[in-house]
Amino acid sequence: LGVMTMKDHHLDNIELGLGDAEECAANRRPKMFWPNFILTTVLLVLLVIGLMPIQILFMLAFAIAVMLNYPTLEEQKARISSHAGNVLAVTALIFAAGIFTGILSGTGMVDAMAKSLLAVIPPSFGPFLAVFTALVSLPFTFFMSNDAFYFGILPVIAQTAAGYGITAEEIARASIVGQPFHLLSPLVPSVYLLVGLAKVDIGDHQRFAIKWGILVSLVLMAGGLLTGAFPLFHT
């Protein structure tokens, strides 16, 4: 048996977090661990209880946390300013996605899209509607919100599939196949936050990850077929 010695000199300069080390060290508050832990625990309990609306609870918890950890107004302004870009981008996207979803649902466009989609399916393809649902969940959940797809299009597909003996549960299982691919959608606010923190362009991120998202979705579909979560076709 031989002995292998691994050198670790290449790990000397690794730092956790973003920004320079001095800024990170200046903003750490290790002595505030227990106050922050208690505040977080209380927030989680209140969220479970539902004492107040979620947004109000988070606003109150944030106000308390920023005063505890950064007592002076200058420190509070600096911390808020350092994260303002990500917050504004995500907030604007949430409003835009909400408006987009509202227009699709309120004008009846979602119902029309669902009916148009089913109209092009030949009757002979009916027994394969579960697999069809799994496949169309990739582009549909990418170009529209989950609400629009799952509350607008999916019920129409499930109702049609019922005529071929495919249950609503099987259609529902097939519909989640596209979720790994959906997380690359420009309509997902968390994507903008994460690429901002990683300092990566969202276009570069999508070009790199899109093939992996499709691959994971196809593997998920294969797993669903192998385990019988939804059928390849219904006789």
Secondary structure, 3 states (H helix, E strand, C coil): CCCCCCCCHHHCCCCCCCCCHHHHHHHCCHHHHHHHHHHHHHHHHHHHHCCCCHHHHHHHHHHHHHHHHCCCHHHHHHHHHHHHHHHHHHHHHHHHHHHHHHHHHHCCHHHHHHHHHHHCCCHHHHHHHHHHHHHHHHHHHHHCCHHHHHHHHHHHHHHHHHCCCCCHHHHHHHHHHHHHHHCCCCCCHHHHHHHHHHCCCHHHHHHHHHHHHHHHHHHHHHHHHHHCCCCCCCC
